[in-house]
Amino acid sequence: MVPDIDDERSLTSWAEDEIGAEPLLGETSASHYYWDWALRVDDYFALLATTSQYAVAAPDVRARLFEGLGRVLGAQVRLEGRTLLLTVRPSTTSTRTRRGTTWPG
């Protein structure tokens, strides 16, 4: 299945941005892992209900939304998962002290 919109989250992750902003750290490798996950629609709704935008919704609103989605989604939902594994090391371009530790540069 090809997404119908560009997924800009894939360009750089928040973790890569944080590592890039920290002069004490340098990224040594990035590995991407992709996986599929099929869930029964009831399990999918239970998962959605744990996220803020659904958890804070009024119970009747959430129930109507899930009921409508259930008619469209059918019995099962297929999710495409992504995991990004970043390996970092102390930076070789900076010698700084943080929290009492000096990292060589």
N, C-alpha and C positions, 0 to 999 in steps of 0.2 A: 504494500500500500504506500503510495506516495503522498506526503502531506500536501494539503492545498494552500498552505501558507509557509513562508520562510520561517525557519526556527533560528532566530538570532542568538538564542542561548547557546547554540553549538559553537559559535565563533570563538569565544573564550569563556571559561567558567569563572565564577566569583573567586574560586580558590587560586586560579592562575593570576587573576588581577591582584589578589592579596599578596601572593608571592612576589609578583613584579614590583609591588609598592614597598616591599621590605628589603632594604639594602643588605641586611644580614643573611639573606637567603638567595640561593640560585637554584633554578629548576634544572634537574639533570635528565629527566625523561617524563614523557606523558604517554600512557597507554589507554586506549579506548576499548571498551568492551560493550557489545550490543547484545541484547537478549530479549526474547519475547515472553510474555506472561499472559496466559488466558485465565480469566476469572469469570465465575458465574456472576450474573448481573447483580444479584443480591449482595454478594461479597464485594463487588465493585462499589456499590452504594454505601456499604459499611465503611469501606476505605475512604471514600469521598467525605463521609460524615465526620471523619477525624480531622479534616482540614478546616481552617478558620472560616472561610467564606460560607461553608455549609453548616458548620457547628454553631455559628452565631445566628443563622437564619431561624425564623420562627418555625416550630415543628410542623405546622400545617403547610407553610410555604415549602419547606423541604420535602414533605411527603408528596405534595402536588408535583413538584419538580421531578422527583425520582419516579413517580408514577408515569409522567409524560415521557421521560427519558427511557423508561423500561419498555414502553410501547415501540419506541424507535430503535433501541439497541438490540432487542431480542433477548435470548437466554444467556448469551456469553459476550464478554468484552475482551478484546485482544489489545494488550498494551505493548508498546515498544520501549524497552528500557535501555538506558545508557549509564555506564559507570565509567568514570575517569579516575585513573590511578596516577597520581603525581608523585614523583620522587624528588626530594629537595636535598640540598647540601648547603653548608655554610658558603657564603659568597667569597670568591677569590679577589674581588675588587674593592673590598671595604674591610677595614678593621675598626670595629666599634664595640663598645661595651653596653650590654643591656642586662639588667637584673643581676649584676655582679659577675657576669660571664663575658670574657673577652673571646671573640671569634677571630681566628687568624684571617688575614686578607692577602 
